[in-house]
Amino acid sequence: MTQAGHLPPALPRRLIGYARLSIEDQSSDCQVDELRAVGCHRVHQEHGPGAGGARPVLARLLRDLVPGDVLVVVRLDRLALSVSHLLDVIGDLEKRGVDFRALRDPIDTATPQGKLAVQVLETVARLERSLIAERTKAGMKAAKARGRLAGNPGLRERRPDAVRAVAAARDRAYLDELTSSAQVWLPTVRDLRPQHSWEDVVRILKRKGLDWTVERLRRAVHRMVRERLAEPELIKRSPRRPPEDRLMRLVAGIAIADPDLSLRGIAAQLEQMHERPPRGGRKWQPSSVRALLDDARRLGLVRSRGGDA
C-alpha cells in the first residue's frame, strides 16, 4: 500500500520500433540499432514496399498496437508516404491511445512540443493542398487562353501507355488508402467474417460511424487478401441460415463488435437501426436481446459474456 499523498509509479510504456529499409540500404541495420538503443520493446523490419507499394509489416503492426504503446521510427519518411498519410496514421493512433515518436525529427506526441509540431504539419498540409489547387486552376486558365484543352493529352487520345499509367497510379493510391485505414475497419471484419454476411458486417461498421457499402467492403477485403494483408478465410462464403435467424445474427454481430455493450445498450442500437422485435412493436426489451444472444451462443456465433442488463 502506498503512503498517503503518494501515487504508485506509472507502468513503463512499451516502445515498439518500425524500420523500413529501402532498396539501396537493404544491408544497413543502423535504424534497428538506433531503435534498440532507445529501448524499443520490439523492432519490426520492412524490406522495401511490396506490390503496389503495400507494406504488410506496417499494416500488421498498426493493427496490433494497444493503448499505452509508443510507435517509434528513426525518421518520418520511414513511416509515411506523404504528409497527409503521416497525419492520417498519427490521428488514428491518437484515437486509440497510442503515441508516436520520430527520433531524428521533432515529433513526439506524448509531449506538448511534439503535439505542436503535428499542428504545424497539419497547417503545412492544408497550405500544400491550397497551393496545388491554385496552381491547377492557374494552369487550366492559361492553357485555355492559349487554346489548349486541359487534362492529359495521352488520355484524350486514348493512348494505351497513358491509360495504363493512369490506371496503375489509381491502383497504387487505392491500395495506399486501404493499408493506411485498415486498422480502423479490418478488425471488425476479422471478428465477424465469414460467420456473418457482408450485409451484417456493413451494418455494424455503419453503427461505428464508418461509411461502407457491401460492394466496396467486399472489394477492399478481396484486395487485402490478394496482397496477403488479410486472411483468405475472410472471403469465404458465409453459411446459409433461415431468414428468421437474421435478428439473431445481427445481435451477435453487435455484441462481437462491442463486447462491453450491455443488453440495454444492444437494445438501443437495434432501435436506432429501426429493427422490430421478434414479437412486434418498436421497443426492444433486454429479455428479447438475451434470448437472441443465447441462441447465438448455442450456435457458436458469439462467446459467452456476462448477462448484465
Kinemage of the C-alpha trace (Angstrom):
@kinemage 1
@onewidth
@group {chain A} dominant
@subgroup {mainchain}
@vectorlist {calphas} color= white
{ca met a 1} P 0.000 0.000 0.000
{ca thr a 2} L 1.344 3.435 -0.879
{ca gln a 3} L 1.736 6.198 1.690
{ca ala a 4} L -0.908 8.922 1.801
{ca gly a 5} L -0.328 11.581 -0.799
{ca his a 6} L 1.954 9.370 -2.914
{ca leu a 7} L 0.804 7.812 -6.182
{ca pro a 8} L 2.136 4.414 -7.292
{ca pro a 9} L 4.789 4.618 -10.011
{ca ala a 10} L 3.394 4.595 -13.542
{ca leu a 11} L 3.873 1.412 -15.505
{ca pro a 12} L 6.534 1.707 -18.228
{ca arg a 13} L 5.140 2.110 -21.724
{ca arg a 14} L 6.057 -0.319 -24.487
{ca leu a 15} L 8.245 1.250 -27.152
{ca ile a 16} L 7.573 -0.528 -30.451
{ca gly a 17} L 10.012 0.206 -33.274
{ca tyr a 18} L 9.391 0.181 -37.010
{ca ala a 19} L 12.254 0.207 -39.532
{ca arg a 20} L 11.779 0.332 -43.296
{ca leu a 21} L 14.850 -0.476 -45.367
{ca ser a 22} L 14.763 0.875 -48.894
{ca ile a 23} L 16.332 -0.938 -51.842
{ca glu a 24} L 19.605 0.985 -51.608
{ca asp a 25} L 20.151 0.297 -47.890
{ca gln a 26} L 18.970 -3.293 -47.574
{ca ser a 27} L 22.160 -4.328 -45.795
{ca ser a 28} L 22.087 -1.450 -43.324
{ca asp a 29} L 20.924 -2.113 -39.778
{ca cys a 30} L 21.516 1.421 -38.473
{ca gln a 31} L 17.782 2.021 -37.988
{ca val a 32} L 17.408 -1.153 -35.949
{ca asp a 33} L 20.413 -0.227 -33.781
{ca glu a 34} L 19.015 3.254 -33.078
{ca leu a 35} L 15.586 1.901 -32.193
{ca arg a 36} L 17.012 -0.706 -29.845
{ca ala a 37} L 19.291 1.884 -28.254
{ca val a 38} L 16.290 3.946 -27.087
{ca gly a 39} L 14.701 0.864 -25.506
{ca cys a 40} L 12.236 -0.397 -28.124
{ca his a 41} L 10.414 -3.461 -26.828
{ca arg a 42} L 10.338 -4.934 -30.336
{ca val a 43} L 11.570 -3.750 -33.735
{ca his a 44} L 9.535 -4.654 -36.831
{ca gln a 45} L 11.519 -4.551 -40.090
{ca glu a 46} L 10.077 -3.909 -43.540
{ca his a 47} L 12.330 -4.660 -46.514
{ca gly a 48} L 11.047 -2.233 -49.119
{ca pro a 49} L 7.453 -1.790 -50.309
{ca gly a 50} L 5.586 -4.751 -51.759
{ca ala a 51} L 3.316 -4.931 -54.780
{ca gly a 52} L 1.567 -1.630 -55.377
{ca gly a 53} L 3.519 -0.010 -52.538
{ca ala a 54} L 1.955 -2.297 -49.914
{ca arg a 55} L 3.723 -2.622 -46.564
{ca pro a 56} L 2.290 -5.691 -44.828
{ca val a 57} L 4.600 -5.457 -41.792
{ca leu a 58} L 3.424 -1.907 -41.063
{ca ala a 59} L -0.219 -2.866 -41.597
{ca arg a 60} L 0.037 -5.711 -39.069
{ca leu a 61} L 1.978 -3.548 -36.605
{ca leu a 62} L -0.585 -0.733 -36.680
{ca arg a 63} L -3.354 -3.284 -36.163
{ca asp a 64} L -1.673 -4.863 -33.113
{ca leu a 65} L -0.772 -1.680 -31.189
{ca val a 66} L -2.714 -1.204 -27.942
{ca pro a 67} L -3.407 1.855 -25.741
{ca gly a 68} L -0.252 2.956 -23.925
{ca asp a 69} L 2.116 1.795 -26.667
{ca val a 70} L 4.536 4.180 -28.375
{ca leu a 71} L 5.321 3.656 -32.055
{ca val a 72} L 8.925 4.736 -32.729
{ca val a 73} L 10.668 5.359 -36.059
{ca val a 74} L 14.055 6.847 -36.850
{ca arg a 75} L 12.737 9.338 -39.428
{ca leu a 76} L 9.281 10.348 -40.581
{ca asp a 77} L 9.902 9.160 -44.149
{ca arg a 78} L 10.356 5.596 -42.827
{ca leu a 79} L 6.681 5.563 -41.810
{ca ala a 80} L 4.642 7.700 -44.172
{ca leu a 81} L 4.310 8.082 -47.919
{ca ser a 82} L 3.294 11.745 -47.651
{ca val a 83} L 2.427 14.415 -45.093
{ca ser a 84} L -1.278 13.603 -45.416
{ca his a 85} L -0.568 9.885 -44.928
{ca leu a 86} L 1.529 10.671 -41.846
{ca leu a 87} L -1.234 12.808 -40.346
{ca asp a 88} L -3.813 10.071 -41.009
{ca val a 89} L -1.666 7.498 -39.174
{ca ile a 90} L -0.922 9.820 -36.238
{ca gly a 91} L -4.597 10.784 -35.975
{ca asp a 92} L -5.702 7.164 -35.844
{ca leu a 93} L -3.024 6.294 -33.256
{ca glu a 94} L -4.130 9.207 -31.094
{ca lys a 95} L -7.756 7.992 -31.124
{ca arg a 96} L -6.566 4.570 -29.951
{ca gly a 97} L -4.374 5.938 -27.126
{ca val a 98} L -1.070 5.193 -28.893
{ca asp a 99} L 1.730 7.780 -29.003
{ca phe a 100} L 4.173 8.319 -31.867
{ca arg a 101} L 7.850 9.340 -31.801
{ca ala a 102} L 10.382 10.063 -34.558
{ca leu a 103} L 13.960 10.038 -33.230
{ca arg a 104} L 15.558 12.406 -35.755
{ca asp a 105} L 12.536 14.665 -36.269
{ca pro a 106} L 10.832 16.858 -33.625
{ca ile a 107} L 7.756 14.647 -33.332
{ca asp a 108} L 6.749 13.041 -30.033
{ca thr a 109} L 3.001 13.157 -29.479
{ca ala a 110} L 3.460 12.432 -25.764
{ca thr a 111} L 4.966 15.928 -25.303
{ca pro a 112} L 3.477 19.428 -25.807
{ca gln a 113} L 6.291 20.252 -28.238
{ca gly a 114} L 5.524 17.162 -30.319
{ca lys a 115} L 1.811 17.970 -30.433
{ca leu a 116} L 2.673 21.497 -31.581
{ca ala a 117} L 4.854 20.038 -34.353
{ca val a 118} L 1.910 17.902 -35.532
{ca gln a 119} L -0.275 21.027 -35.649
{ca val a 120} L 2.398 22.730 -37.773
{ca leu a 121} L 2.382 19.747 -40.156
{ca glu a 122} L -1.412 19.962 -40.415
{ca thr a 123} L -1.096 23.641 -41.341
{ca val a 124} L 1.584 22.825 -43.931
{ca ala a 125} L -0.619 20.089 -45.426
{ca arg a 126} L -3.577 22.475 -45.745
{ca leu a 127} L -1.324 25.094 -47.336
{ca glu a 128} L 0.083 22.493 -49.744
{ca arg a 129} L -3.409 21.450 -50.825
{ca ser a 130} L -4.403 25.082 -51.350
{ca leu a 131} L -1.283 25.835 -53.406
{ca ile a 132} L -1.809 22.761 -55.579
{ca ala a 133} L -5.431 23.748 -56.193
{ca glu a 134} L -4.409 27.319 -57.070
{ca arg a 135} L -1.644 26.161 -59.436
{ca thr a 136} L -4.020 23.714 -61.109
{ca lys a 137} L -6.639 26.410 -61.678
{ca ala a 138} L -3.996 28.855 -62.963
{ca gly a 139} L -2.584 26.239 -65.339
{ca met a 140} L -6.015 25.381 -66.715
{ca lys a 141} L -6.810 29.054 -67.185
{ca ala a 142} L -3.506 29.689 -69.005
{ca ala a 143} L -3.977 26.621 -71.203
{ca lys a 144} L -7.486 27.732 -72.109
{ca ala a 145} L -6.199 31.184 -73.002
{ca arg a 146} L -3.686 29.568 -75.379
{ca gly a 147} L -6.408 27.446 -76.916
{ca arg a 148} L -5.261 24.192 -75.356
{ca leu a 149} L -7.508 21.620 -73.747
{ca ala a 150} L -6.936 20.868 -70.072
{ca gly a 151} L -6.055 17.371 -68.963
{ca asn a 152} L -3.749 14.575 -70.063
{ca pro a 153} L -3.248 14.570 -73.869
{ca gly a 154} L -2.477 10.859 -73.800
{ca leu a 155} L -5.802 10.133 -72.143
{ca arg a 156} L -7.714 12.321 -74.576
{ca glu a 157} L -6.110 10.395 -77.424
{ca arg a 158} L -6.712 7.091 -75.589
{ca arg a 159} L -3.077 6.080 -75.943
{ca pro a 160} L -2.629 2.633 -74.292
{ca asp a 161} L 0.530 3.647 -72.405
{ca ala a 162} L -1.157 6.707 -70.896
{ca val a 163} L -4.275 4.744 -69.941
{ca arg a 164} L -2.148 2.038 -68.295
{ca ala a 165} L -0.078 4.622 -66.381
{ca val a 166} L -3.162 6.359 -65.007
{ca ala a 167} L -4.783 3.032 -64.078
{ca ala a 168} L -1.621 1.924 -62.262
{ca ala a 169} L -1.419 5.226 -60.366
{ca arg a 170} L -5.041 4.944 -59.284
{ca asp a 171} L -4.495 1.350 -58.185
{ca arg a 172} L -1.476 2.337 -56.070
{ca ala a 173} L -3.438 5.173 -54.475
{ca tyr a 174} L -6.326 2.801 -53.715
{ca leu a 175} L -4.045 0.265 -52.038
{ca asp a 176} L -2.288 3.000 -50.041
{ca glu a 177} L -5.676 4.208 -48.808
{ca leu a 178} L -6.674 0.669 -47.781
{ca thr a 179} L -3.455 -0.096 -45.903
{ca ser a 180} L -3.450 3.239 -44.048
{ca ser a 181} L -7.086 2.866 -42.924
{ca ala a 182} L -7.163 -0.914 -42.337
{ca gln a 183} L -6.542 -0.635 -38.610
{ca val a 184} L -9.886 1.201 -38.302
{ca trp a 185} L -12.221 -1.236 -40.111
{ca leu a 186} L -10.379 -4.535 -40.647
{ca pro a 187} L -10.511 -5.734 -37.000
{ca thr a 188} L -14.332 -5.665 -37.126
{ca val a 189} L -14.289 -7.624 -40.376
{ca arg a 190} L -11.965 -10.185 -38.778
{ca asp a 191} L -14.332 -10.523 -35.811
{ca leu a 192} L -17.425 -11.117 -37.960
{ca arg a 193} L -16.381 -12.851 -41.179
{ca pro a 194} L -17.186 -15.388 -42.528
{ca gln a 195} L -19.741 -16.364 -39.887
{ca his a 196} L -21.734 -13.213 -40.670
{ca ser a 197} L -22.878 -11.950 -44.052
{ca trp a 198} L -21.331 -8.926 -45.760
{ca glu a 199} L -24.608 -7.060 -45.225
{ca asp a 200} L -24.435 -7.591 -41.453
{ca val a 201} L -20.774 -6.518 -41.334
{ca val a 202} L -21.582 -3.300 -43.202
{ca arg a 203} L -24.403 -2.529 -40.780
{ca ile a 204} L -22.066 -2.959 -37.807
{ca leu a 205} L -19.407 -0.744 -39.441
{ca lys a 206} L -22.003 1.947 -40.116
{ca arg a 207} L -23.069 1.774 -36.482
{ca lys a 208} L -19.438 2.634 -35.677
{ca gly a 209} L -19.621 5.658 -37.982
{ca leu a 210} L -17.804 4.072 -40.945
{ca asp a 211} L -19.404 4.625 -44.341
{ca trp a 212} L -19.164 1.372 -46.324
{ca thr a 213} L -21.301 -0.390 -48.898
{ca val a 214} L -21.365 -4.156 -49.355
{ca glu a 215} L -19.667 -3.953 -52.752
{ca arg a 216} L -16.927 -1.557 -51.582
{ca leu a 217} L -16.192 -3.633 -48.488
{ca arg a 218} L -16.126 -6.910 -50.401
{ca arg a 219} L -13.749 -5.398 -52.963
{ca ala a 220} L -11.493 -3.965 -50.227
{ca val a 221} L -11.229 -7.249 -48.315
{ca his a 222} L -10.571 -9.231 -51.511
{ca arg a 223} L -7.753 -6.820 -52.365
{ca met a 224} L -6.234 -7.077 -48.893
{ca val a 225} L -6.318 -10.865 -49.191
{ca arg a 226} L -4.624 -10.747 -52.615
{ca glu a 227} L -1.867 -8.572 -51.137
{ca arg a 228} L -1.531 -11.043 -48.222
{ca leu a 229} L -2.523 -8.332 -45.747
{ca ala a 230} L -5.609 -10.246 -44.601
{ca glu a 231} L -6.576 -13.880 -44.103
{ca pro a 232} L -8.211 -15.819 -47.003
{ca glu a 233} L -10.895 -17.086 -44.590
{ca leu a 234} L -12.458 -13.617 -44.578
{ca ile a 235} L -13.752 -14.010 -48.139
{ca lys a 236} L -15.239 -17.468 -47.708
{ca arg a 237} L -18.972 -17.823 -48.260
{ca ser a 238} L -20.989 -17.238 -45.095
{ca pro a 239} L -23.198 -20.155 -44.006
{ca arg a 240} L -26.795 -20.139 -45.194
{ca arg a 241} L -29.356 -19.659 -42.440
{ca pro a 242} L -33.139 -19.276 -42.379
{ca pro a 243} L -34.442 -15.692 -42.748
{ca glu a 244} L -35.740 -15.734 -39.164
{ca asp a 245} L -32.124 -16.014 -37.962
{ca arg a 246} L -31.288 -12.534 -39.285
{ca leu a 247} L -32.040 -10.752 -35.997
{ca met a 248} L -30.020 -13.304 -34.060
{ca arg a 249} L -27.020 -12.797 -36.348
{ca leu a 250} L -27.400 -9.016 -36.139
{ca val a 251} L -27.485 -9.064 -32.326
{ca ala a 252} L -24.462 -11.395 -32.299
{ca gly a 253} L -22.585 -9.027 -34.618
{ca ile a 254} L -23.287 -6.029 -32.363
{ca ala a 255} L -22.116 -7.991 -29.297
{ca ile a 256} L -18.907 -9.079 -31.044
{ca ala a 257} L -18.117 -5.569 -32.310
{ca asp a 258} L -18.613 -4.060 -28.836
{ca pro a 259} L -18.213 -6.751 -26.117
{ca asp a 260} L -18.715 -4.202 -23.304
{ca leu a 261} L -22.170 -3.192 -24.520
{ca ser a 262} L -24.949 -4.157 -22.099
{ca leu a 263} L -28.237 -5.788 -23.106
{ca arg a 264} L -29.929 -2.393 -22.829
{ca gly a 265} L -27.188 -0.887 -24.988
{ca ile a 266} L -27.727 -3.520 -27.691
{ca ala a 267} L -31.482 -2.874 -27.482
{ca ala a 268} L -30.863 0.849 -28.008
{ca gln a 269} L -28.687 0.114 -31.063
{ca leu a 270} L -31.410 -2.083 -32.569
{ca glu a 271} L -33.968 0.675 -32.086
{ca gln a 272} L -31.630 3.175 -33.790
{ca met a 273} L -31.418 0.741 -36.724
{ca his a 274} L -35.247 0.662 -36.814
{ca glu a 275} L -35.277 -3.096 -36.244
{ca arg a 276} L -38.571 -4.534 -34.967
{ca pro a 277} L -38.530 -7.002 -32.019
{ca pro a 278} L -39.497 -10.618 -32.825
{ca arg a 279} L -42.858 -10.198 -31.048
{ca gly a 280} L -43.698 -6.928 -32.792
{ca gly a 281} L -43.813 -3.358 -31.617
{ca arg a 282} L -40.939 -0.875 -31.673
{ca lys a 283} L -39.454 -1.067 -28.174
{ca trp a 284} L -36.753 -3.670 -27.524
{ca gln a 285} L -36.532 -5.291 -24.104
{ca pro a 286} L -33.282 -6.682 -22.624
{ca ser a 287} L -35.004 -10.071 -22.299
{ca ser a 288} L -35.537 -10.221 -26.080
{ca val a 289} L -31.872 -9.375 -26.662
{ca arg a 290} L -30.827 -12.006 -24.131
{ca ala a 291} L -32.892 -14.697 -25.890
{ca leu a 292} L -31.275 -13.910 -29.248
{ca leu a 293} L -27.804 -13.897 -27.679
{ca asp a 294} L -28.469 -17.269 -26.047
{ca asp a 295} L -29.419 -18.695 -29.464
{ca ala a 296} L -26.252 -17.199 -30.956
{ca arg a 297} L -24.120 -18.788 -28.223
{ca arg a 298} L -25.649 -22.195 -28.812
{ca leu a 299} L -24.710 -21.911 -32.481
{ca gly a 300} L -21.196 -20.740 -31.611
{ca leu a 301} L -21.667 -17.294 -33.190
{ca val a 302} L -20.627 -15.427 -30.050
{ca arg a 303} L -18.628 -16.318 -26.954
{ca ser a 304} L -20.225 -16.314 -23.521
{ca arg a 305} L -20.416 -12.961 -21.792
{ca gly a 306} L -21.911 -11.524 -18.658
{ca gly a 307} L -25.682 -11.243 -18.610
{ca asp a 308} L -25.840 -7.796 -17.077
{ca ala a 309} L -28.808 -5.862 -18.432
